[in-house]
Amino acid sequence: MKIRRNYILEIIRNGGNEIMADLQNCPKCNSEYTYEDRSLFVCPECANEWTLELETENIEEKKIIKDANGNVLNNGDSVTLIKELKVKGSPTALKKGTKVKNIRLIDGDHNIDCKIDGFGAMELKSEFVKKI
């Protein structure tokens, strides 16, 4: 890492406190001794590096997934099918009322990942299930 001499002189002229006050504490160890290196923030105590974009991603709200009745779904919930669903590549369909345990929420068009007895791993749309 190259440190420019002019940059060090600016910190000394400003007393060091004005420039350091704009920097945020380390998200890993909460150290106040952080510095900026190009587009990264660096903590000299724990060697953690992060970007400002990383922190804005954590602030963004998670997408809320709801079932057919408007109930909020969470990872690990159990649901039932409200409609008979045809399965590609299978001669039989998933029957209405089939119970699905321990769902996992994912991003995408089909936002439920699960394992159904007799069919195996499958992705479902939340609009075809209701929470038990």
N, C-alpha and C positions, 0 to 999 in steps of 0.2 A: 504494500500500500504506500503510495506516495503522498506525503503531506506537503502542501504548498506553504511556503514560508509566509506569504501574504495573509493566508488564512489564520495562521497562528498569531500574527501581529494584530489582526482584527479582534481576535478574542481577548488579547491582552489590553488593547486600547479600550474596549468596551467593558472591561472589568470581569469578563467571563460570565457574569451572572445574566446579562441580557440575552445572550445567545443560548445559553444552557436552559433558560427558563422556557424557551419555545419547544424544547425536546421533551418527549414523554418518558416515563419510567419504563423499565424493561417489563414486558408482560410475563416473563418466566420467573424472575427473581425479585422484581420490583426495585431494582437498583436505580438510583438517580443519575449514575455516571454513564449515560449513553451518549453516543455520538452518531453523526450521519456520515455514511460512506457511499457516495453517489446516490443510488435510489434505495439503499438499505439503511436501516437503523441497526446499530451494533451495541451490544453490552460487553464491556471488557471484563466484567466479573464472571459471567457464566458462558461467554462466547455465543450467546444467542443472537441470531440475525433475523430481522423481520422487515416487512414493507408496510407502508401506510395502507395499501389496498387490503392487506391481510386483516387488519383491524376493522375495516369497513365491511368486509365479508362477514365477520362474526356478529356485527351489529344488525345486519339484515335479518328480517324475520324469516322463520322457516315457513314453508308452504303448508297450510293446514289442509288435510285431506279429510273429507266427510263422506259418510255412507249415503245410501239412497234416502234415508230418513233425516239427514242433516246432523247426525251424531258425529263428533270428532273421533277419528280413528288414531290409534297409537300402535307402536311396535308391540307385539306380543298379544294383541287382542284376538278374540275368537269371533268369527262372523259366519253367517249363513247366506247362501245364494237365494235371491228373490226371483230368479228367472232361470229357466233351463237354458244352458249355454252349450252350443256346439263347439267341439274341440277339433282343430285342424289335425288331420292325420289319424283320427281315432273314429271307429265306427259308432261308438256310443257317445252320448252327451252327458254333461254334468247336470244332474237332476236339481229341480227347485227344492230348497231346504237342506242341501248338502252342507254339513258343518266343516268349517276350515279353522284350524287352531294355529295359534302362534304365527300371525302374519308379520311380514316385514314391509315397511313403507319405503318405496323407491321413487326416484324421479322418472318421468317419462309418461307416455300415453297410458300404459298399463301400470298403475301406481301401487299395486299390491303384489308382493312376491310371497309365495306360499308353497306348501307341499300338501297335496290332496291324496288321501288313501285311495289306491286303485288307479290313480292317474300319474302321480309323481309330482315333480316340481313344475310350477305353473305361475304365470302372471295374470292377474285379474284387474279389471277396472273397478273402481270403488263405487260406481253408480249401479252395479249389479249385486251388491252385498248389503246386508244390514248387520249392525253390531248386536251381539248377544248380551 
